[in-house]
Amino acid sequence: MHKIILTVAPVAAGAKEEIKNPLRPEEIAQEVIACAEEGASMVHLHVRDAEGKLTKDLSVFTRTLDLIEERTDIIIQGSTGGLSELSPEERCVVLNDPRVEVASLNMGSVNFDEDVYINTLPEIRYWAGQMRTRKVLPEMEIFEAGMVHNAFLLAEEGVLSPPFVFAFSLGFRGALPADHYSLFFLQGLVPQGSLWGLIHQGMRDMSLLAAAVGMGAAFIRVGFEDSIYLAPGRVANSNAELVAQAVRMIQAMGLEVATPAEARKILGLGSRCEL
C-alpha cells in the first residue's frame, strides 16, 4: 500500500495571537513528540534563538534535538532557508548536527510578499555540496516552475543526483498560488522516479493537501509554520491537532501514514551515500 510521509513544521515564523508558538527547546520538543505520537514521520526545524529569530547559534536547536531523540525516532529535517541577513555559510549551520538526515534546499529566488527571497545558483551549489559531503538528503523547495529546471541544470553539473525529492511550496504572497492549477502544472514537470510533496502556506483547510495525496504525493506537510487553521475560522490548539486531522484525512482516502522507519525507506535514507 502507498504510504504517505507526514511532515510537521511546528514553529511559526512570527508571533500569532491565536496560538502559543513553541520557541523554547522544551516547548518545541513537547510539540514534536506529541506530533510523532499522532503519526508524524518527519519534523522540519529552523535554527532559531529563544525568541524565534533565525540565528547561526545551534544552542536551542541542539537542545531541542536532545529532548526529541529521548522519546521518538522521527526524521529530523533541518532548514537552510528563511528570510534573514545570515550569510550562505550561516544559513546551513544546521548541517553541523549529524542528527539532521534531510535538509531543505531552496531552488531559486522568488518574491516573498514585499521582499525578495534570494537563493542564487552559486549559493544553491554551495548548500547542495555541503549536504552531499554530510550525506544529507536535499528536499528541493519549489516556489516557481523554473526552480524545477534548476534541479536539472545542477544535475547536469553533478551537483545534484537523482532521484530527486521536490517540495512544491505554494501560497506564498508573490509566488505561485496554492491551487490545483499550480499543483497539476508542477507535478507534470517531475521526472519519473522522483518523489514530490506539498507545502501549503497560509492553508485554511486541507483540501489541496488531499488533492496532492490523490495525485500521488509522497509527502505532505502541516504545522504552525505553514498554517494555524484546521478549517476556515477554526484555529488548531496544537501542532498535534493538525497532524491528527491530516492522518484522518489520509486514512479516509484508504491510505496509511508512514512510520519514521518506513519514511526512511521511502526516502532512501541510510543507504543513499551519493547525494
C-alpha positions as a Markdown table, in Angstrom:
| # | Residue | x | y | z |
|---|---|---|---|---|
| 1 | Met | 0.0 | 0.0 | 0.0 |
| 2 | His | 1.2 | 3.5 | -0.8 |
| 3 | Lys | 2.1 | 5.2 | 2.4 |
| 4 | Ile | 2.3 | 8.9 | 2.9 |
| 5 | Ile | 5.2 | 10.7 | 4.8 |
| 6 | Leu | 3.7 | 13.3 | 7.1 |
| 7 | Thr | 6.0 | 16.2 | 8.0 |
| 8 | Val | 5.3 | 18.7 | 10.7 |
| 9 | Ala | 6.8 | 22.2 | 10.8 |
| 10 | Pro | 5.9 | 23.2 | 14.4 |
| 11 | Val | 7.2 | 26.7 | 14.8 |
| 12 | Ala | 5.5 | 29.7 | 13.2 |
| 13 | Ala | 7.9 | 32.3 | 11.7 |
| 14 | Gly | 6.3 | 35.2 | 13.6 |
| 15 | Ala | 4.2 | 35.9 | 16.6 |
| 16 | Lys | 0.5 | 34.9 | 16.3 |
| 17 | Glu | -2.0 | 35.9 | 19.0 |
| 18 | Glu | -4.3 | 33.0 | 18.3 |
| 19 | Ile | -1.7 | 30.3 | 19.3 |
| 20 | Lys | 1.1 | 29.6 | 21.8 |
| 21 | Asn | 4.0 | 29.4 | 19.4 |
| 22 | Pro | 6.6 | 26.9 | 20.7 |
| 23 | Leu | 10.1 | 28.6 | 20.9 |
| 24 | Arg | 11.9 | 27.1 | 23.9 |
| 25 | Pro | 13.6 | 23.7 | 23.4 |
| 26 | Glu | 11.2 | 22.1 | 25.9 |
| 27 | Glu | 8.2 | 23.5 | 24.2 |
| 28 | Ile | 9.3 | 22.5 | 20.7 |
| 29 | Ala | 10.3 | 19.0 | 21.8 |
| 30 | Gln | 7.0 | 18.5 | 23.6 |
| 31 | Glu | 5.1 | 19.5 | 20.4 |
| 32 | Val | 7.2 | 17.3 | 18.2 |
| 33 | Ile | 6.9 | 14.3 | 20.5 |
| 34 | Ala | 3.1 | 14.7 | 20.5 |
| 35 | Cys | 3.1 | 15.0 | 16.7 |
| 36 | Ala | 5.1 | 11.8 | 16.4 |
| 37 | Glu | 2.7 | 10.0 | 18.6 |
| 38 | Glu | -0.2 | 11.2 | 16.3 |
| 39 | Gly | 1.6 | 9.9 | 13.2 |
| 40 | Ala | 4.2 | 12.5 | 12.0 |
| 41 | Ser | 7.1 | 10.9 | 10.2 |
| 42 | Met | 9.4 | 13.9 | 9.9 |
| 43 | Val | 9.9 | 17.3 | 11.6 |
| 44 | His | 11.1 | 20.4 | 9.8 |
| 45 | Leu | 13.1 | 22.8 | 12.1 |
| 46 | His | 14.9 | 26.1 | 11.6 |
| 47 | Val | 17.9 | 27.2 | 13.7 |
| 48 | Arg | 16.2 | 29.8 | 15.9 |
| 49 | Asp | 17.1 | 31.5 | 19.2 |
| 50 | Ala | 14.8 | 31.6 | 22.2 |
| 51 | Glu | 12.8 | 34.5 | 20.7 |
| 52 | Gly | 12.3 | 32.7 | 17.4 |
| 53 | Lys | 14.8 | 34.7 | 15.4 |
| 54 | Leu | 16.9 | 32.9 | 12.8 |
| 55 | Thr | 20.4 | 32.5 | 14.0 |
| 56 | Lys | 23.8 | 30.8 | 13.4 |
| 57 | Asp | 23.8 | 29.7 | 17.1 |
| 58 | Leu | 22.9 | 26.0 | 17.4 |
| 59 | Ser | 22.3 | 26.0 | 21.1 |
| 60 | Val | 18.4 | 26.0 | 21.0 |
| 61 | Phe | 18.4 | 23.6 | 18.1 |
| 62 | Thr | 20.8 | 21.1 | 19.7 |
| 63 | Arg | 19.0 | 21.1 | 23.0 |
| 64 | Thr | 15.7 | 20.6 | 21.1 |
| 65 | Leu | 17.0 | 17.5 | 19.3 |
| 66 | Asp | 18.5 | 16.1 | 22.5 |
| 67 | Leu | 15.0 | 16.2 | 24.0 |
| 68 | Ile | 13.3 | 14.9 | 20.9 |
| 69 | Glu | 15.5 | 11.9 | 20.5 |
| 70 | Glu | 14.8 | 10.7 | 24.0 |
| 71 | Arg | 11.3 | 9.9 | 23.1 |
| 72 | Thr | 11.0 | 9.4 | 19.3 |
| 73 | Asp | 12.9 | 8.4 | 16.2 |
| 74 | Ile | 11.1 | 11.0 | 14.0 |
| 75 | Ile | 13.2 | 12.1 | 11.0 |
| 76 | Ile | 15.0 | 15.4 | 11.5 |
| 77 | Gln | 14.8 | 17.8 | 8.6 |
| 78 | Gly | 16.9 | 21.0 | 9.0 |
| 79 | Ser | 16.1 | 24.2 | 7.2 |
| 80 | Thr | 18.7 | 26.2 | 5.2 |
| 81 | Gly | 16.1 | 28.8 | 4.4 |
| 82 | Gly | 14.1 | 31.7 | 5.7 |
| 83 | Leu | 14.4 | 35.5 | 5.1 |
| 84 | Ser | 17.3 | 36.7 | 7.2 |
| 85 | Glu | 20.6 | 38.6 | 7.0 |
| 86 | Leu | 22.6 | 35.4 | 7.6 |
| 87 | Ser | 25.4 | 34.5 | 5.1 |
| 88 | Pro | 25.1 | 31.4 | 2.9 |
| 89 | Glu | 27.5 | 29.6 | 5.3 |
| 90 | Glu | 25.5 | 30.6 | 8.4 |
| 91 | Arg | 22.2 | 29.6 | 6.7 |
| 92 | Cys | 23.4 | 25.9 | 6.5 |
| 93 | Val | 24.8 | 25.7 | 10.0 |
| 94 | Val | 22.0 | 23.1 | 10.7 |
| 95 | Leu | 24.1 | 20.6 | 8.7 |
| 96 | Asn | 26.7 | 20.6 | 11.5 |
| 97 | Asp | 24.4 | 18.5 | 13.7 |
| 98 | Pro | 24.8 | 14.9 | 12.5 |
| 99 | Arg | 21.3 | 14.0 | 13.5 |
| 100 | Val | 19.9 | 16.0 | 10.6 |
| 101 | Glu | 19.1 | 13.5 | 7.9 |
| 102 | Val | 17.2 | 15.7 | 5.4 |
| 103 | Ala | 17.6 | 19.4 | 4.7 |
| 104 | Ser | 15.6 | 21.9 | 2.7 |
| 105 | Leu | 17.3 | 23.2 | -0.4 |
| 106 | Asn | 15.7 | 26.3 | -1.9 |
| 107 | Met | 16.0 | 26.1 | -5.6 |
| 108 | Gly | 15.9 | 29.8 | -6.7 |
| 109 | Ser | 15.0 | 33.3 | -5.8 |
| 110 | Val | 11.4 | 34.5 | -5.5 |
| 111 | Asn | 9.2 | 37.4 | -4.4 |
| 112 | Phe | 8.0 | 36.9 | -0.8 |
| 113 | Asp | 5.3 | 39.5 | -0.1 |
| 114 | Glu | 7.1 | 42.8 | -0.1 |
| 115 | Asp | 10.6 | 41.3 | 0.0 |
| 116 | Val | 12.7 | 39.1 | -2.3 |
| 117 | Tyr | 13.9 | 35.7 | -1.1 |
| 118 | Ile | 17.4 | 35.4 | -2.6 |
| 119 | Asn | 18.8 | 31.9 | -3.4 |
| 120 | Thr | 21.3 | 32.3 | -6.3 |
| 121 | Leu | 22.7 | 29.4 | -8.2 |
| 122 | Pro | 26.2 | 29.7 | -6.7 |
| 123 | Glu | 24.5 | 29.6 | -3.2 |
| 124 | Ile | 22.5 | 26.6 | -4.2 |
| 125 | Arg | 25.6 | 24.8 | -5.4 |
| 126 | Tyr | 27.3 | 25.6 | -2.1 |
| 127 | Trp | 24.4 | 24.3 | 0.1 |
| 128 | Ala | 24.0 | 21.2 | -2.1 |
| 129 | Gly | 27.7 | 20.5 | -1.8 |
| 130 | Gln | 27.6 | 20.7 | 1.9 |
| 131 | Met | 24.6 | 18.3 | 2.0 |
| 132 | Arg | 26.5 | 15.9 | -0.3 |
| 133 | Thr | 29.6 | 16.0 | 1.9 |
| 134 | Arg | 27.5 | 15.2 | 5.0 |
| 135 | Lys | 25.3 | 12.7 | 3.2 |
| 136 | Val | 22.1 | 14.7 | 4.0 |
| 137 | Leu | 19.2 | 14.3 | 1.6 |
| 138 | Pro | 18.2 | 17.6 | -0.1 |
| 139 | Glu | 14.4 | 18.3 | -0.2 |
| 140 | Met | 14.2 | 20.8 | -3.0 |
| 141 | Glu | 11.8 | 23.6 | -2.2 |
| 142 | Ile | 10.0 | 24.7 | -5.4 |
| 143 | Phe | 8.3 | 28.1 | -5.3 |
| 144 | Glu | 8.2 | 28.7 | -9.0 |
| 145 | Ala | 8.3 | 26.3 | -12.0 |
| 146 | Gly | 11.7 | 27.4 | -13.2 |
| 147 | Met | 13.2 | 26.0 | -10.0 |
| 148 | Val | 12.4 | 22.5 | -11.2 |
| 149 | His | 14.6 | 23.3 | -14.2 |
| 150 | Asn | 17.3 | 24.5 | -11.9 |
| 151 | Ala | 17.4 | 20.9 | -10.5 |
| 152 | Phe | 18.1 | 19.6 | -14.0 |
| 153 | Leu | 20.8 | 22.2 | -14.6 |
| 154 | Leu | 22.6 | 21.3 | -11.3 |
| 155 | Ala | 22.2 | 17.6 | -12.0 |
| 156 | Glu | 24.0 | 18.1 | -15.4 |
| 157 | Glu | 26.8 | 19.7 | -13.4 |
| 158 | Gly | 26.9 | 16.7 | -11.0 |
| 159 | Val | 25.9 | 19.0 | -8.1 |
| 160 | Leu | 22.7 | 17.1 | -7.5 |
| 161 | Ser | 21.9 | 13.4 | -8.2 |
| 162 | Pro | 18.5 | 11.8 | -9.0 |
| 163 | Pro | 16.2 | 10.5 | -7.8 |
| 164 | Phe | 15.1 | 14.0 | -6.7 |
| 165 | Val | 12.8 | 15.0 | -3.9 |
| 166 | Phe | 10.7 | 18.1 | -4.7 |
| 167 | Ala | 8.6 | 20.0 | -2.2 |
| 168 | Phe | 6.1 | 22.2 | -4.0 |
| 169 | Ser | 5.8 | 25.3 | -1.8 |
| 170 | Leu | 2.6 | 27.1 | -2.8 |
| 171 | Gly | 0.7 | 30.0 | -1.4 |
| 172 | Phe | 3.5 | 32.5 | -0.6 |
| 173 | Arg | 2.3 | 36.0 | -1.5 |
| 174 | Gly | 4.1 | 37.0 | -4.7 |
| 175 | Ala | 4.9 | 33.4 | -5.8 |
| 176 | Leu | 2.7 | 30.6 | -7.3 |
| 177 | Pro | -0.7 | 30.5 | -5.8 |
| 178 | Ala | -1.9 | 27.5 | -3.8 |
| 179 | Asp | -4.5 | 26.0 | -6.1 |
| 180 | His | -5.0 | 22.8 | -8.2 |
| 181 | Tyr | -3.8 | 24.6 | -11.4 |
| 182 | Ser | -0.3 | 25.2 | -9.9 |
| 183 | Leu | -0.2 | 21.7 | -8.4 |
| 184 | Phe | -1.1 | 19.9 | -11.7 |
| 185 | Phe | 1.4 | 22.1 | -13.6 |
| 186 | Leu | 4.3 | 21.4 | -11.3 |
| 187 | Gln | 3.5 | 17.7 | -10.9 |
| 188 | Gly | 3.7 | 17.4 | -14.7 |
| 189 | Leu | 7.3 | 18.7 | -14.6 |
| 190 | Val | 8.6 | 16.0 | -12.2 |
| 191 | Pro | 10.8 | 13.4 | -13.8 |
| 192 | Gln | 9.9 | 9.7 | -13.5 |
| 193 | Gly | 11.4 | 8.1 | -10.3 |
| 194 | Ser | 11.3 | 11.4 | -8.3 |
| 195 | Leu | 9.4 | 12.0 | -5.1 |
| 196 | Trp | 7.3 | 15.1 | -4.6 |
| 197 | Gly | 5.1 | 16.6 | -1.9 |
| 198 | Leu | 3.2 | 19.7 | -1.0 |
| 199 | Ile | 3.7 | 22.6 | 1.5 |
| 200 | His | 0.6 | 24.9 | 1.6 |
| 201 | Gln | 1.5 | 28.2 | 3.1 |
| 202 | Gly | -1.5 | 30.0 | 4.6 |
| 203 | Met | -3.7 | 26.9 | 4.4 |
| 204 | Arg | -7.3 | 27.4 | 5.5 |
| 205 | Asp | -8.3 | 23.8 | 5.0 |
| 206 | Met | -6.7 | 20.6 | 3.9 |
| 207 | Ser | -8.4 | 20.2 | 0.5 |
| 208 | Leu | -5.3 | 20.9 | -1.5 |
| 209 | Leu | -3.2 | 18.5 | 0.6 |
| 210 | Ala | -5.9 | 15.9 | -0.1 |
| 211 | Ala | -5.6 | 16.7 | -3.8 |
| 212 | Ala | -1.9 | 16.2 | -3.6 |
| 213 | Val | -2.3 | 12.8 | -1.9 |
| 214 | Gly | -4.8 | 11.8 | -4.5 |
| 215 | Met | -2.3 | 12.7 | -7.3 |
| 216 | Gly | 0.4 | 10.5 | -5.8 |
| 217 | Ala | 2.4 | 12.8 | -3.5 |
| 218 | Ala | 4.9 | 11.0 | -1.4 |
| 219 | Phe | 4.6 | 13.6 | 1.5 |
| 220 | Ile | 2.5 | 16.5 | 2.8 |
| 221 | Arg | 3.3 | 19.0 | 5.5 |
| 222 | Val | 1.3 | 20.6 | 8.3 |
| 223 | Gly | 2.2 | 22.7 | 11.3 |
| 224 | Phe | 2.2 | 26.3 | 12.7 |
| 225 | Glu | 4.9 | 27.4 | 10.3 |
| 226 | Asp | 2.5 | 26.9 | 7.4 |
| 227 | Ser | -0.9 | 27.5 | 8.9 |
| 228 | Ile | -2.7 | 27.5 | 12.3 |
| 229 | Tyr | -6.0 | 26.5 | 10.8 |
| 230 | Leu | -7.8 | 23.2 | 10.8 |
| 231 | Ala | -10.7 | 24.6 | 8.8 |
| 232 | Pro | -11.8 | 28.2 | 7.9 |
| 233 | Gly | -12.1 | 30.1 | 11.1 |
| 234 | Arg | -11.1 | 27.1 | 13.3 |
| 235 | Val | -7.7 | 27.5 | 14.9 |
| 236 | Ala | -5.8 | 24.4 | 16.0 |
| 237 | Asn | -4.9 | 24.1 | 19.6 |
| 238 | Ser | -1.6 | 22.5 | 18.8 |
| 239 | Asn | 0.5 | 21.1 | 16.0 |
| 240 | Ala | -0.5 | 17.6 | 17.1 |
| 241 | Glu | -4.1 | 18.5 | 16.4 |
| 242 | Leu | -3.1 | 19.5 | 12.8 |
| 243 | Val | -1.2 | 16.2 | 12.5 |
| 244 | Ala | -4.2 | 14.1 | 13.8 |
| 245 | Gln | -6.5 | 15.7 | 11.3 |
| 246 | Ala | -4.1 | 15.1 | 8.4 |
| 247 | Val | -3.8 | 11.4 | 9.5 |
| 248 | Arg | -7.6 | 11.1 | 9.5 |
| 249 | Met | -7.8 | 12.6 | 6.0 |
| 250 | Ile | -5.1 | 10.2 | 4.7 |
| 251 | Gln | -6.8 | 7.2 | 6.2 |
| 252 | Ala | -10.2 | 8.3 | 4.9 |
| 253 | Met | -8.7 | 8.1 | 1.4 |
| 254 | Gly | -7.8 | 4.5 | 2.0 |
| 255 | Leu | -4.1 | 5.1 | 2.6 |
| 256 | Glu | -1.8 | 4.9 | 5.6 |
| 257 | Val | 0.8 | 7.2 | 7.1 |
| 258 | Ala | 4.4 | 6.0 | 7.0 |
| 259 | Thr | 6.2 | 5.4 | 10.3 |
| 260 | Pro | 9.6 | 7.1 | 10.6 |
| 261 | Ala | 11.3 | 3.8 | 9.7 |
| 262 | Glu | 9.0 | 3.4 | 6.6 |
| 263 | Ala | 9.6 | 7.0 | 5.6 |
| 264 | Arg | 13.4 | 6.5 | 5.8 |
| 265 | Lys | 13.0 | 3.5 | 3.4 |
| 266 | Ile | 10.8 | 5.6 | 1.0 |
| 267 | Leu | 13.4 | 8.4 | 1.0 |
| 268 | Gly | 16.4 | 6.0 | 0.7 |
| 269 | Leu | 18.0 | 7.3 | 3.9 |
| 270 | Gly | 20.8 | 5.3 | 5.4 |
| 271 | Ser | 21.8 | 3.7 | 2.1 |
| 272 | Arg | 21.9 | 6.7 | -0.2 |
| 273 | Cys | 25.5 | 8.0 | 0.0 |
| 274 | Glu | 25.9 | 9.7 | -3.3 |
| 275 | Leu | 23.8 | 12.8 | -2.6 |
